């Protein structure tokens, strides 16, 4: 045995084996580092390991059977021992091994420094923004899939009542390459989760890391190489491990009790979410079509049905002015059908709960709607979407103090969503806080200059604030839609006339404007607000009924449900006594007597 070992040493078999192992390990680390930036497939490291494993005995066999000589490679038996240069070859192998070891030790040290999670301050604020995961797929056309993975993690984290989680609509405005500290400062968070997704055939690689923006160090990092079927488990593991890293609870395993859709349905759901982000009529319709296909692909998917219920509900808010009564009722029935089917499969499906709550709100069933919103908040206490919709209900109900709490929280969790600032401004306006209302409306317009309602509301709030007329006029002139500028000027002229005493000329101008048929949203917002501000509730109700429109659940802006005031406008009073609008008065504690 001693002779065999000596012969192995003489033929440099041991040195070749050691050098092979060290160099092979370094090669594996290089592949692991460059795989993501170069978009290499997730199975490549496995192939490299197999090849290295197969090559190891071959390298040992070659080292035993052959020897490198000045004349080239020869069989060992053909080399005169006195002419052998194996000692020199051995020294070269030692140099190669030593160099590889230096690289290996350097990498280990670097990885240990990089991979050591930062010590988390127990008093640090638990707040996080989840950025969209970068698409590293070979085809480069799976951005929606990366967004979906990040959104699922975000959704699971939002189940925690101890963690402030920024909503998708704000955090997803930041893409690859954005400075982490800028993200954190803009969104008001301490931690940022970023990552990438590589999808190739039936495999998926997800890389994620949690950064402490205050120290620019990472708290947690992990790479997942799985079958595509395991994507739901990967999303759950990421959320659970992040919750553990931040010492917060998300209520156990997010997968427990959840029935995940099939992969085909899941792909369609993710594409549908991406289609409706901008809330355009075309986008919403595309979303509905994709979700209907998802339901056909997986009829028992509560996620697909819940998303479909909300998608069918959106036109009732975003396109109500253009829907006929028959079409409006059709959307309501479709949304209700999908929501009921989703809740039968999963009573805790948040989207279905939101859809049913909104349908209850539109039917003035406020107690029923509130119970559903509160149930949704139990499931997702950190959801800005739930908070915002619940805040809407509280506004309709006239519970302004409670609405203020909800809308402030919605803005905190979704600071880049224009509608949240608009709704908060409306609450401030109703509560008489003009300065805060002006600031909120302005912020809404900064985020989305094309919005109509906050611009009209801003002009009116500035007027009521006592701002100089030139400021109000300048606000109108800043409107990016040139065709709306004349409408704002006309609205300001009537607004000034109402404030000056509402003479016959101003009334005639307002009535003429109300009777015009222009469907411009700016005109609609102005006319309704001015009619109610001027006390022309009877005319407002008549126009609403004549147009066959579905009014806002609270009956219009600045509604005054005092019986004495309403008695002076019999058509309006009768309108509010008609079911289901009589439930509005009951909910607000006001009844209109004959």
N, C-alpha and C positions, 0 to 999 in steps of 0.2 A: 504493500500500500504506500509505503514511504517512497519507493521508487517511482510509482505512478504519479504521486503528487509532485515529485521533483521534475519529472518529465513534462507535466502540465505547466509548471513554472518555466522550464527551459523553453518550451514552445510558445510562451506568452499567452496560453489559453486563459489563465486566471486574469491577467491584465486586460485581455480583450473583453472578458465577461464583465469585469468591473467598469471598464470604460463604456461598454455598450449600455449598461444599466444607467449610469450617470447621464450620458449623453441622451439616451432615450427619455429619461425623466425630464431633462431640460427641454427637449423637443416637445413633449406633451404640454408643458407649461406655455411654451410659445404659441402652440396651436390654440390653446384655451384663451390666451390673451387676444390674439388677432382674429379669432373666429367671428366675434360680433361686429367689430368695425368693418371687416371685409365682407360681411354678409354671407359667411360660409355656412353650409347646412349644419344642423344640430347633430347629425349622426357622424360628422367627420371625426371628432375625438375618439369615438368608439372604434372606427375603422383604423385609426392610427395605433390604438392600443393593441388591436388584434394583429396588425402587421408587425408591430414591434415584438409581440409575443411569439409569433411564428418565426421571426428573424433571429431571435436569441439563440436557439439551439443550432441554427444554420451557421451563425457567426462562430460559435464554439467549435463546430465541426471543421469549418474552414481553417480556423487557427491551429487545430491539431494536425490537419492533413497537409497544409501548405505552409510555405515559408517565403517571406519577401526577401529577395536577393538583389544585388546590383544588376543582375541580368533579367530580373522580373520575378514572377511568381512561379515557384517550383514545389514539387512534392517534397515533403520533409525527408523522406527516405533517400531522395536523390541529392541531398546537400551534405557535403563533407562537414562534420561537426567542427573541424578546425577552421573552416571557411565561413561558418555561420555568423550572421550579423544580428541574431535575435537579441543579444544584450542591447545593441544600439536601438533596435526597433522597440524593445521594452521600455527604454528611457523615453522615446518619443510618445509611447502610449501613456507613460506616467505623466508627461507634460499635458497631453490631451485630457486625461482624467482630472489632473489638478485644475486646469482651466475650467473644465465643466463643473467641478465642485465649487470653485469660486463663484461661477454664475449661479449655481444652485443655492449656495448659502446667501448670496446677495438677494436672490429672488425671495427666499424664505424670510429674510429679514424685512424686505420691503412689504411682502404680503402680510407679515405679522403686524407691521406698523399700520398698513392700510386696513387690515382686516380686524384690528382690535376696536370693538365698538367704543365710542366715547362714553365716558362715565356720565350717566344721565342725572342731572340735578333733580332731586325728588320734589323740589318746589317749582320746577319749570312748568310753564303753562302747557297743557296738553292740547295743542292745536295743530292741524295738519292740512296740507293741500296735496291732493293726488293729481299729478300731471298726466296727460295722455301718454301712454306707452308708445315709444317710437317703433314704427314698422320696419323691421329688418328682413322681411321675407324676400326671397330671391326675385320675385316679380315686382315687388314694391307697390302692390295695389291692395294691401290689407290694412290700411290705416284704420278703417272702421273696426277691425278685429282688435287692434291694440287699444283703441278707445274703449271698446267693450270690456276688455280685461280690466283696465284701470277703473272703469265705471262700476264694475262688479265689486272690486275691492273697496272703492269709495262707499258703495251702498252698504256693504257689511260693516265698515267702520262707523257709519252713521247710526248704527244700532246702539252705539254706546252713548249713554247720557253723560259720561265723564270726559268725552273728547269732542272738541270743536272741529268739525269737518267741513271744509269749504265745498260748496256745491259744484257740480260738474260745469254748469254754465259759466262760472267764473274761473275755475282752475284750468279748464280746457282751452281757455284763450291763450295759454302759454304752451308753446311747443318746444321742440328740441333746440338747444342753443341758448335758451334764456338763462340769464344769471340767477342762481338760486336765491341769493339775498334780495334781488329785485322782486322775485316772485313772493317771497315771504313778507317783505315790507308792503307790497301792493295789496296782498290779501290778508295781512294781519295775522300771520301764523308763525309758529316757532319751527315746525318741521315740514319737510317737503319730501314726498315719495316720487321717485322717477324710475323709469325702467324702459325695457325694450321687449318686443315680441318677435320671434322668428318662427314663421309657420311654413312648413314644407311637407306637402302630402299629408301623411297621417301622424306627423311629429310636430311638436311645438317646444320652443325654448323660450322661457321667460326669465329675464334678468331684472331684479329690482333692488333698489337701495334707498334707505331712509336717511335723509340728511338733516342734521341740526343746523339750521341757517345761522343761528347765533354764533356758533363756533366754527362753521364751515367744515364740520367733521361728520362722518357717517355713523349712525347709531346701529344700523342693521343692514345686511346685504346678503343676497342669496341668488343662486342660479338653479332653475328647474328645467330638466330635460325629460319630457314625458310624452306619452302617446297623446294625440289630440283629444281622445275620449276623457282624459284626466284633467282637462282644462278647468272644470268646475272645482275639482279638489285643489288645484294649484291656486286658484283665486281665493278659496277659503283659507288655505294655509298661509298665504301672504297676509291676509287680514288678521288672522289669529296671531301670527308671530309678531306683527307690528303692534298689535294691542298688548302683547306680552312685553315687548321692548319698551313701550310707553307706560306700562303698569296701569292699564285701564282694562275694563271688561266690555266685551261685546255680546255677553249673554250666551256663552257656550259656543259650540261648533255651529258656524253659520249654515252648514249643510244639513244639520239635524232637522228632520221633518220637512225638508224642501224637496220637491219633485222637479228636477231639472229638465228642461226641454231637450229634445233630440238635437244633435249637432246641426242638422239641416235647419230646424226651426230657430235654433240659437243664432245662426248666421243671419237669417232673415230679420230677427228681432233687432240685432245690432245695426243692420243696414237701415231699418225703419227709424231707429232712434236718430241716426245721423241725418236722415232725410227731413225730419221735422224740427231740427234745431232752430232754423231761421223763422219758423212759424208762418211761412208763406202758404197761400192756398194750394199751390202746386206741390210744395213739400209735404203738406199735411195729407193731401190725396195720395201721393206716392207712398207715404208711410202707412196709410190705411191699406193700400193694395198689398204691400209687403207683409203686413201683419195678418191680413186675411189668408195669404199664402202660408204663413207660419202656422196658423191655426189648422189649415187643411193638412199640413205636414205632420202636426202633432196636436190633435184635437183635445188632448188632456193636459196641455201645457197651460198652467195658470198664468205664467209670465206672459205668454203670447196673448192670451185673452185679456189680461189686465191692461197691457200696453194698447191693445186694440180698443178697449173701452175708452181710454183717455184720448186716443187719436180721433175716435169718432165724436168725442165731446168737444174737442177744440174748435170746430167750426161754429159751435153755438156761442162762442165768445169772440172769435176772431173774424167771423164772416156773418154774424147775425143779421146785419143790416141788408145783406144781399140775399138772404134765404127767404123763400116763401114760407107761409105757415105750415104747409104740408111737408116741405123739405125739412123744416126745423123739427117737426114732430118725428119725422123719419130718423133723423140723426139721434134724437133723444131715445127713441125706442131701440135703435141699434146699440147705442152706448150702454143702455140699461141691460140689454140682453147679454152683451159680452161681460159686463161687470158681474152680473149674477152668476154666470157660468164660471168665471174665475174664482169667485168667493166660495162657490160650492166645492171647488177643488182645493182651494187654499184660503181659509178665512182671514189669514194675515197678509194677503197680497196687497201691498201698499197702493199700487196703481188702481186696482179695482176699488179699494176703499175710497180713494180720492174721487174716482168717477162717480160712485154712488153718492158721496157727500155733495158733490157739485150738482148732481141731478136733483138732490133734495133741496139744495139752495135755490135752484132755478124754479122749483115748485113751491117755494116759500115754506117748506117743511124744515124750519130752522132747528127744532129740537132733534129731529132725526139726523140732519146734516151734521150738527155739532157732535153727536155721539159717534158718528163715523170718523170725523176728523180727529177726535180724541183717541179713538182706537188706532188710527194711523200714526198718531204721535207716540203711542205706547210702543208700536213696532219700530218706528224710526224717529226717535226723539231729536235727532240732529239733522233732519231733513228740512232744508230751506223751502223746498217745494210745498211740503205739508204746512209749514208755518205760514207761508204766504197765502195759500188758499184759505186756511182757517182764519187768517187776518181779514180776508175779504168777507167771510161770513160775519165776523164780528162787526165790520163796518156796516154791512147791510142791516144788521140787527140794532145798530146804534149804540153798541157797547164800545165806546171809543177808547177808554182807558185800557181795556184788554186788547183791543185791536192794535194799540200803540206798542204794547209789549211784543206781540207777535211780529208786527212789521219791522220793528227794530232788530229783532233776532234774525229775521229773514235777511235783512240787509247785511248783518254781521257775517252770516254764513254764505251769502251770495252777493258780495259787494259790487260785482261788475254786471249784474243783471238790471237793466234800465227799469223794468216793470216794478222791481222791488222799491226803488227810490221813488217812483211815481206813486205807488200805493202808500208809502210812508208819508209823502208830501200831502196826499189827500187827507190822511188822518190828522196831520198837523193843521191843515187848512180848516177842517171841520172843528177842531178844538180851539181855533182862534190864534194859533201860534204862527203868524204870518212869516216871520223871519226864518223859522225852521222849514216851513212849507216852501218858501222861495229857494232855499238852499237845496232841498231835496229835488224839486222840479228841475233846477239847473243841473244838478248832478245827473239826473235821468237823461237830459238832453245832451250833456257832454258825452255820455256813453252811446247814445243813439239820436243824433240830430234830426232824424226824419220823423220821430214820433210826434203825433198831433196832439193828443190829450195833454201831456205835460206842458206843451208850449202854450196852449190856450189857458190852462190852469195857472201857469207862471204869469202870464200877462194879467189875468184877473187878480191873482194874489198881490202882484206889484201895485196894481190899482188900489186894492183895498188897504195895502200897506201905506199908501200915501206917497208912493214914489213919484218923482217928476214925470210929466207926460212924455218927455223926450226919452226917458229910460224905457217906458212902455213901448213907445214907437220903435226904438232901436231894437228891442226884443223881437218885434214883429219883422223888422227888416232883416234880421239875422237868419230868418227861416231859409233853409237850403232849397226848399221847393218854391220856385219863383211864382208858380200859379197860386200858391197859398198866401202870398204877401198881401194881395188886395183883399182877401177874405179877412185877414187879421186887421188890416186897417179899418175895414167896415165894422168888424166886431168891436174894435176900440172906440170907434165913433159912437156906436150904440151904447157901449158901456159907459162912456162919458155922459151920454144923454140920460141914461137911467140914474146915474149918480147926481145929475143936476136937477132932477125933479120929474123925469119921465114925461115930457110934454107930448102933445099930440103928434108932432113931427117925428119924434123918436119912436113913438109907438107904431106909427104908420110904416116907418122904415123897417122895424123889427117884424111886423106882421107880413109885410111884403117879402122880406127875406125868408120867413118861415114857410110861405106858400110857394116858393120857388122849388124846382124839382132837381136841382143839381145834387148829385150823389157824393160830392167831395166830402171826405170824412171831416176836414177842418170846418166846413160849413155846418155839418151836422152837430159837431161838438159845440160850436159857437151858438147856434140857434137854440139848442136845448138848454144850455146853461143860461143864456140871456132871457129866455122865456120864463124860466123858473126864478131867476134873480129879479125879474120885473113883476113877479106875482101873476104871470099869465098862465096859471096852472090849467085853467079850463081849455085854453087854446092849445097848450102843450098836449093835454090828454086827448083832445079831439084829433090833432095831427097824428099822434102815435097810433090811435085806433084806426084812423082812416088809412094809414100806410100799412096796417096789418103787421106792424113790427112787434118784436118781443122786447119790452122795456127792460131796463136793468132791474135786478131784483129789489132794489130799495126804492124804485119808483121814480128815479131821476135824482140829479144832484140837489143838494140843499133842501131835501124834502122836509116840509113842516107838517107833521101829522096832528097838529092841534085842531080839535073839532071845530072851534069857532072860525079858524082861518079856512078850513076846508069847506065849511058850510057856505062860504061866499062863492065857492066854485062848484056848483052841484054836479057838473059832468065829471069833474075830477074826483069828487067824493064818491059818486056812484061807481066810477072806474075802480077805485080802491076797495069798494065793498064787494066787487065781483070776485067769486072764487077763481083761482086760488089766492088772489092778491089780498083778500081779507085776512089771510094768515099773517101777512106782513104787519098789519095793524095790531093783531093779537100778540104777535111776538114782541112788538115794541111797546105794548101796554096801552095802546090808543085805539079807541073805537069811535067810528064816525056815526053819530046818531042821526036819525031822520029829522 
